[in-house]
Amino acid sequence: MGFRELPVTHAHAIAAGRLPPHHRDPFDRMLVAQAITENLTLASRDASVALYDVDVLKV
């Protein structure tokens, strides 16, 4: 298993701006937007992230 870089795109920025305000941290909102846009699972221990329509791996 490896990791790849995922640059922030215009589509990610638009998606982050359209997210409901469950989380106020702009970096976490961008991670959520990227996960949703790219159909990825987001690994997080932040309970606020689970409020979004995103697959979350609780760590």
N, C-alpha and C positions, 0 to 999 in steps of 0.2 A: 504494500500500500504506500502510495506517495501523495504528495501535495503539489498543487499547481497554483501559480499566481492567478488571481482574478482581478484584472484592472477594473476600476469604476468607470462605467460607461454613462452616456447620456440617458439611456433607458433606465439604468439603476437610479440615477438622480431623480428622474421623473417619478419612478415608483416610490422612492423614499418620501418624496414630497406629498404623495397621495395617501400615505399610510395613516390610519387613525392614530390619535395621540396617546396610545397606551404607554409609550416609552419616550422620555424626553431627551435621552442621550442621542445626539445625531450620528455617532459612529455605530451604535447598536442598531439604529434605524436603517442605516445603510447596509449593514450586514443582513438584516431581515429582508430588505428590498432585493439585495443580490440573491439571496437564497430563494425567494419567491420567483424572481425573474428567470433564474437559471435552473429552477426546479431541483434545488439542492437541499440537503438536510443540514441544519445549523446546529452545531454543538455549543451548548450554553448552559450555565447554571442559573441564569437570570430568569426568574419567574415571569417577568413582564414580557419576555420574548414569546412565551407560550400563548400569550393573548392574541397573537397574530395568526393568520392562516398560513402557517409555515410548519414543515416537519422539524421537530426539535429532538436532538439527542441530548438528554440531560446528563451532565457530567459533574 
